[in-house]
Amino acid sequence: MDVSPPRSVVTRVSLGLLAVVTIGPLLLEPSSVDFLPAYASIIATGFSMAVVLGLMAVALIVRAELDRSSEPHAARNIVLFAVLAGLMTLMHWIEVDREEYAHDWQTNAYVKILNHEFEAPHNYRPLPYGFTRLIERITHDWMFSCLSYRWFFTFWFVWASYRLARRYLNPHRALLTLLPLVLLYPLSVLRYAGQLTDPLSHALFVLAFLYLLEDRPLALAAALALGIATKETVVIVAPAYLACYWRRGWRSWFITAGLGAACVAAFLAARVPLGWRLGFNSINGTTGLMIGSNLGIGVVRYKRPLPLWENYLHPLLFVGVFVPGIVWGWRRIDPHLRALCLVVTPLLLMSNVCFGWVYESRNYMPLVPLLCTACSLALSRKQPIPHSERKECHKVGT
């Protein structure tokens, strides 16, 4: 007999805990923040680190138990995802964290963001820093706090990516969709200084995809609100709800409007208290759109730090490689998944062209599991898992 808690309860508890451990430390911090001094005792330091890792391990064990009713190898999968997250975190440290310039940028950003003094847009993305600060409060070790944060939420990014694939694919093919994610990761972190935003942002992005495809508006609204306070780009998922469910009439319009309201509320809550004003400088620290600088046409506002060809190579590797397969087997893809791909893919690419650097392919990472799942379905000779079976397979859900 299945004694697992209802899916809605699991979701509320999970997202509620996430809000507490990310927002809580920010609200409780004193007005002036600095790095905490290390413990005098090595034993105290080691014990505090063991406590943090132990609590994270408990979360993974609970997840394995919840997945047991729908996954044939739930415990093995959790261990695999933890190892993959560890390898990705190690790669990040090798490529980014150990570099002196990156270390200096990270430490400066960390203190200034917690003191609400850093440049846009990083100053308005506080939740990853709240979680990391909580770990630092326990361990008094900033580097351990950053690495454990990266590993923990990279795990949830990998786990959510697998669950997204499992809505449509059998366990073996779903695991294969993680291969591009892991292979592309080193390239995605090659060209930046290492801000803490991405692991939590990517995890919430893919969770938002899941909640949308499962038609769970309240969970989706919560994931979007937390995601906005982590990185505002996740707002592009909100209009995708209407694209998926527009045939239902006014109900879909009403829900989409509610999702938009939740996004606006979270956006303003993270900015207005810090004196935010509408304008390019407050959006991305620039004076205008980055289209010319990225594409090499029109008005070039900022000199590119890399050759122009890299601006075209990264979108090709992270998005373009999946497009031929998706187009080839378009009719084999679930209609809701098709609509989601059609909305979020161009919007995410456009946001990077207009407000960032196109070679920053870490911003495309949430698209990789989505497009890879769609491509796998498109190239499959078998029909996707029927909707009724998907509901049974994922009754525990997230």
C-alpha positions as CSV (number, residue, x, y, z in Angstrom):
1,M,0.0,0.0,0.0
2,D,1.3,3.4,-0.9
3,V,1.8,5.6,2.2
4,S,3.6,8.4,0.5
5,P,2.4,11.9,1.4
6,P,0.3,13.7,-1.2
7,R,2.2,15.5,-3.9
8,S,0.8,18.9,-3.0
9,V,2.0,18.5,0.6
10,V,5.5,17.5,-0.5
11,T,5.6,20.6,-2.8
12,R,4.4,23.0,-0.2
13,V,6.9,21.7,2.4
14,S,9.8,21.8,-0.1
15,L,9.2,25.3,-1.4
16,G,8.3,26.5,2.1
17,L,11.6,25.3,3.5
18,L,13.4,26.7,0.5
19,A,11.9,30.1,1.2
20,V,12.8,29.9,4.9
21,V,16.5,29.0,4.3
22,T,17.0,31.5,1.6
23,I,15.0,34.5,2.7
24,G,15.3,34.0,6.4
25,P,19.0,34.6,6.7
26,L,18.7,37.8,4.6
27,L,16.0,39.2,6.9
28,L,17.9,38.3,10.1
29,E,21.3,39.8,9.0
30,P,22.5,42.9,10.8
31,S,22.8,46.2,8.9
32,S,26.6,45.7,8.3
33,V,27.7,42.3,7.0
34,D,31.2,40.9,6.8
35,F,32.9,37.5,6.6
36,L,32.7,35.5,9.8
37,P,36.0,34.7,11.6
38,A,37.0,31.0,11.5
39,Y,36.5,28.9,14.5
40,A,39.5,28.6,16.7
41,S,39.2,24.8,16.9
42,I,39.6,22.6,13.9
43,I,37.3,20.1,15.6
44,A,34.5,22.8,15.7
45,T,35.0,23.6,12.1
46,G,34.9,19.9,11.0
47,F,31.8,19.2,13.2
48,S,29.9,22.2,11.7
49,M,30.7,21.1,8.2
50,A,29.6,17.6,9.0
51,V,26.3,19.0,10.3
52,V,25.7,20.9,7.1
53,L,26.5,17.9,4.9
54,G,24.5,15.6,7.1
55,L,21.4,17.9,6.8
56,M,21.9,18.0,3.0
57,A,22.2,14.2,3.0
58,V,18.9,13.9,4.9
59,A,17.2,15.9,2.2
60,L,18.6,13.5,-0.5
61,I,17.5,10.5,1.5
62,V,14.0,11.8,1.9
63,R,13.9,12.5,-1.9
64,A,15.0,8.9,-2.6
65,E,12.2,7.6,-0.4
66,L,9.6,9.8,-2.1
67,D,10.8,8.6,-5.5
68,R,10.8,4.9,-4.6
69,S,7.2,4.4,-5.6
70,S,7.7,5.7,-9.1
71,E,11.3,4.9,-9.9
72,P,12.7,1.4,-10.2
73,H,16.2,2.5,-8.9
74,A,15.4,5.6,-6.8
75,A,18.3,5.2,-4.4
76,R,20.8,4.5,-7.2
77,N,19.6,7.6,-9.1
78,I,20.0,9.9,-6.1
79,V,23.6,8.7,-5.6
80,L,24.3,9.1,-9.3
81,F,22.8,12.6,-9.3
82,A,24.9,13.5,-6.2
83,V,28.1,12.3,-7.9
84,L,27.3,14.2,-11.1
85,A,26.6,17.3,-9.1
86,G,29.9,16.8,-7.3
87,L,31.8,16.4,-10.5
88,M,30.2,19.6,-11.9
89,T,31.0,21.5,-8.7
90,L,34.6,20.3,-9.0
91,M,34.8,21.4,-12.6
92,H,33.5,24.8,-11.6
93,W,36.2,25.1,-8.9
94,I,38.9,24.0,-11.4
95,E,37.7,26.4,-14.1
96,V,36.6,29.4,-12.1
97,D,36.8,29.4,-8.3
98,R,40.5,28.8,-7.9
99,E,41.4,31.7,-10.2
100,E,42.6,34.8,-8.2
101,Y,40.5,37.2,-10.2
102,A,37.4,35.1,-9.7
103,H,38.0,34.7,-6.0
104,D,38.4,38.5,-5.6
105,W,35.2,39.2,-7.6
106,Q,33.2,36.6,-5.7
107,T,34.3,37.8,-2.2
108,N,33.6,41.4,-3.1
109,A,30.2,40.6,-4.6
110,Y,29.2,38.4,-1.6
111,V,29.8,41.1,1.0
112,K,28.3,43.9,-1.1
113,I,25.2,42.0,-2.1
114,L,24.5,41.1,1.6
115,N,25.0,44.8,2.4
116,H,22.7,45.8,-0.6
117,E,25.6,47.8,-2.2
118,F,26.5,45.9,-5.3
119,E,25.8,46.7,-9.0
120,A,22.7,45.7,-10.9
121,P,21.5,43.2,-11.6
122,H,23.4,41.1,-9.0
123,N,22.1,43.2,-6.2
124,Y,18.5,42.1,-6.9
125,R,19.3,38.4,-6.9
126,P,19.7,37.8,-3.1
127,L,18.3,34.3,-2.4
128,P,21.5,32.2,-3.3
129,Y,23.5,34.5,-1.0
130,G,21.0,34.1,1.8
131,F,21.4,30.3,1.7
132,T,25.2,30.6,1.5
133,R,25.2,33.0,4.4
134,L,23.2,30.5,6.4
135,I,25.9,27.9,5.8
136,E,28.6,30.4,6.7
137,R,26.8,31.2,9.9
138,I,27.0,27.5,10.8
139,T,30.5,26.7,9.6
140,H,32.3,30.1,9.6
141,D,34.0,29.0,6.4
142,W,33.0,31.0,3.3
143,M,34.6,28.7,0.7
144,F,33.0,25.6,2.1
145,S,29.7,27.5,2.1
146,C,29.9,28.4,-1.5
147,L,31.0,24.9,-2.6
148,S,28.3,23.1,-0.6
149,Y,25.7,25.5,-1.9
150,R,26.8,24.8,-5.5
151,W,26.8,21.1,-5.0
152,F,23.4,21.0,-3.2
153,F,21.5,23.0,-5.8
154,T,23.3,21.5,-8.8
155,F,22.0,18.2,-7.5
156,W,18.4,19.5,-7.5
157,F,19.0,20.9,-11.0
158,V,20.1,17.4,-12.2
159,W,17.3,15.7,-10.4
160,A,14.6,18.1,-11.8
161,S,16.1,17.6,-15.3
162,Y,15.7,13.9,-14.9
163,R,12.1,14.2,-13.6
164,L,11.3,16.4,-16.6
165,A,12.5,13.7,-19.0
166,R,10.7,10.9,-17.0
167,R,7.4,12.5,-17.7
168,Y,7.8,11.2,-21.3
169,L,10.6,8.7,-21.4
170,N,11.5,5.4,-19.7
171,P,14.2,5.5,-17.0
172,H,17.1,4.5,-19.2
173,R,16.3,7.1,-21.9
174,A,15.6,9.7,-19.3
175,L,19.1,9.2,-17.8
176,L,20.6,9.6,-21.2
177,T,19.1,13.1,-21.5
178,L,21.5,14.1,-18.6
179,L,24.5,13.4,-20.7
180,P,24.4,16.6,-22.7
181,L,23.8,18.5,-19.5
182,V,27.0,17.2,-17.9
183,L,29.1,17.4,-21.1
184,L,28.1,21.0,-21.8
185,Y,28.5,22.2,-18.2
186,P,32.3,22.9,-18.4
187,L,31.8,25.2,-21.4
188,S,28.9,26.9,-19.8
189,V,31.0,28.2,-16.9
190,L,34.1,29.0,-18.9
191,R,33.5,32.7,-19.4
192,Y,32.4,34.2,-16.1
193,A,33.6,35.2,-12.6
194,G,31.4,32.7,-10.6
195,Q,28.5,34.5,-9.1
196,L,26.3,32.2,-6.9
197,T,23.1,32.7,-8.9
198,D,23.1,29.8,-11.3
199,P,22.6,26.6,-9.3
200,L,19.5,27.7,-7.5
201,S,18.2,29.6,-10.6
202,H,18.6,26.6,-12.9
203,A,16.9,24.2,-10.4
204,L,13.9,26.6,-10.0
205,F,13.8,27.1,-13.8
206,V,13.4,23.3,-14.5
207,L,11.0,22.9,-11.5
208,A,8.9,25.6,-13.1
209,F,8.9,23.6,-16.4
210,L,7.7,20.6,-14.4
211,Y,4.9,22.4,-12.5
212,L,3.7,24.0,-15.8
213,L,3.6,20.6,-17.6
214,E,1.8,19.1,-14.7
215,D,-0.7,22.0,-14.7
216,R,-0.1,23.0,-11.0
217,P,-0.6,26.8,-11.0
218,L,0.0,27.4,-7.3
219,A,3.3,25.4,-7.3
220,L,4.3,27.2,-10.5
221,A,3.6,30.6,-9.0
222,A,5.7,29.8,-5.9
223,A,8.6,28.5,-8.0
224,L,8.4,31.6,-10.2
225,A,8.3,34.0,-7.2
226,L,11.4,32.3,-5.7
227,G,13.0,32.2,-9.1
228,I,12.5,35.9,-9.7
229,A,14.3,36.7,-6.5
230,T,17.1,34.4,-7.7
231,K,17.3,35.5,-11.3
232,E,14.5,37.4,-13.0
233,T,14.9,35.6,-16.4
234,V,12.6,32.8,-15.1
235,V,9.6,35.2,-15.8
236,I,9.6,33.9,-19.4
237,V,7.9,30.7,-18.1
238,A,4.7,32.6,-17.1
239,P,3.4,33.3,-20.7
240,A,4.2,29.7,-21.6
241,Y,1.3,28.6,-19.4
242,L,-1.1,30.3,-21.8
243,A,0.6,28.9,-24.8
244,C,0.1,25.4,-23.3
245,Y,-3.5,25.7,-22.1
246,W,-5.1,28.4,-24.2
247,R,-7.8,26.0,-25.4
248,R,-9.3,26.0,-22.0
249,G,-10.6,29.5,-22.4
250,W,-10.8,32.2,-19.7
251,R,-9.5,29.9,-17.0
252,S,-6.0,29.8,-18.7
253,W,-6.0,33.6,-19.1
254,F,-6.9,34.1,-15.5
255,I,-4.2,31.7,-14.3
256,T,-1.6,33.3,-16.6
257,A,-2.5,36.8,-15.2
258,G,-2.1,35.4,-11.7
259,L,1.3,34.0,-12.5
260,G,2.3,37.4,-14.0
261,A,1.1,39.1,-10.8
262,A,3.2,36.8,-8.7
263,C,6.2,37.5,-10.8
264,V,5.7,41.3,-10.7
265,A,5.2,41.2,-6.9
266,A,8.5,39.2,-6.4
267,F,10.3,41.4,-8.9
268,L,9.3,44.6,-7.0
269,A,9.8,43.0,-3.5
270,A,13.5,42.3,-4.4
271,R,14.1,45.8,-5.8
272,V,11.9,48.6,-4.5
273,P,13.3,48.4,-0.9
274,L,16.8,49.0,-2.4
275,G,15.7,52.1,-4.3
276,W,15.3,50.5,-7.7
277,R,14.1,52.6,-10.6
278,L,13.0,51.5,-14.0
279,G,15.9,51.9,-16.6
280,F,18.6,49.9,-18.3
281,N,21.1,50.7,-15.6
282,S,18.9,49.0,-13.1
283,I,18.1,46.1,-15.3
284,N,21.6,45.0,-16.3
285,G,23.9,47.9,-15.6
286,T,24.0,49.2,-19.1
287,T,22.8,52.2,-21.0
288,G,20.8,50.4,-23.7
289,L,20.2,47.1,-25.5
290,M,23.1,44.8,-26.2
291,I,21.9,43.7,-29.7
292,G,24.6,45.4,-31.7
293,S,27.4,44.3,-29.3
294,N,26.3,40.7,-29.4
295,L,25.5,40.3,-33.1
296,G,28.1,42.6,-34.6
297,I,25.5,44.7,-36.3
298,G,23.9,48.1,-35.6
299,V,25.0,50.2,-32.6
300,V,27.8,48.6,-30.7
301,R,27.6,50.0,-27.2
302,Y,30.2,47.8,-25.5
303,K,33.3,46.2,-26.9
304,R,33.1,42.5,-27.0
305,P,35.6,40.7,-24.6
306,L,35.7,37.7,-27.0
307,P,35.7,37.1,-30.7
308,L,32.4,37.5,-32.5
309,W,32.3,33.9,-33.6
310,E,32.0,32.7,-30.0
311,N,28.7,34.7,-29.7
312,Y,27.3,32.5,-32.4
313,L,29.0,29.2,-31.3
314,H,27.5,29.0,-27.8
315,P,23.8,29.3,-28.8
316,L,24.5,26.7,-31.6
317,L,26.0,24.2,-29.2
318,F,23.4,24.7,-26.4
319,V,20.3,25.2,-28.5
320,G,20.9,24.7,-32.2
321,V,22.1,21.1,-32.0
322,F,18.7,20.0,-30.8
323,V,16.7,21.8,-33.3
324,P,17.1,19.5,-36.4
325,G,15.9,16.5,-34.4
326,I,13.0,18.4,-32.9
327,V,11.9,19.6,-36.3
328,W,12.3,16.1,-37.8
329,G,9.9,14.5,-35.4
330,W,7.8,17.4,-34.3
331,R,4.5,15.5,-34.3
332,R,5.9,12.9,-31.9
333,I,6.4,15.5,-29.2
334,D,3.7,16.1,-26.5
335,P,1.7,19.2,-27.5
336,H,2.3,20.9,-24.1
337,L,6.1,20.2,-24.4
338,R,6.1,21.7,-27.9
339,A,4.4,24.8,-26.7
340,L,6.8,25.2,-23.8
341,C,9.8,24.9,-26.2
342,L,8.3,27.4,-28.6
343,V,7.8,30.0,-26.0
344,V,10.8,29.8,-23.6
345,T,13.6,29.0,-26.1
346,P,13.3,32.2,-28.2
347,L,12.5,34.4,-25.2
348,L,15.6,33.1,-23.3
349,L,17.8,33.7,-26.4
350,M,16.3,37.1,-26.9
351,S,16.9,38.1,-23.3
352,N,20.5,37.2,-23.6
353,V,20.9,39.1,-26.9
354,C,19.3,42.2,-25.4
355,F,20.5,42.3,-21.9
356,G,23.6,40.0,-21.6
357,W,26.4,38.5,-23.5
358,V,25.4,35.8,-25.9
359,Y,28.5,33.7,-25.2
360,E,27.4,33.4,-21.5
361,S,26.0,30.0,-22.2
362,R,25.4,29.2,-18.5
363,N,22.2,31.1,-19.1
364,Y,21.1,28.4,-21.6
365,M,21.5,25.5,-19.2
366,P,17.8,25.3,-18.2
367,L,17.0,24.8,-21.9
368,V,19.3,21.8,-22.3
369,P,17.1,19.3,-20.4
370,L,13.9,20.7,-22.0
371,L,15.2,20.6,-25.6
372,C,17.0,17.3,-25.0
373,T,13.8,15.7,-23.8
374,A,11.8,17.1,-26.8
375,C,14.6,15.9,-29.2
376,S,14.6,12.4,-27.6
377,L,10.8,12.2,-28.1
378,A,11.0,13.4,-31.6
379,L,13.6,10.8,-32.6
380,S,11.9,8.0,-30.9
381,R,10.2,5.3,-32.9
382,K,7.9,4.5,-30.1
383,Q,5.0,6.6,-28.9
384,P,5.6,8.7,-25.8
385,I,4.2,7.5,-22.4
386,P,0.4,8.0,-22.4
387,H,-0.8,10.8,-20.2
388,S,-2.7,8.3,-17.9
389,E,0.5,6.3,-17.3
390,R,2.5,9.5,-16.7
391,K,0.1,10.5,-13.9
392,E,0.5,7.1,-12.3
393,C,4.3,7.1,-12.7
394,H,4.6,10.5,-11.1
395,K,1.9,10.5,-8.5
396,V,4.5,11.4,-5.8
397,G,6.0,14.1,-8.0
398,T,7.9,17.0,-6.5
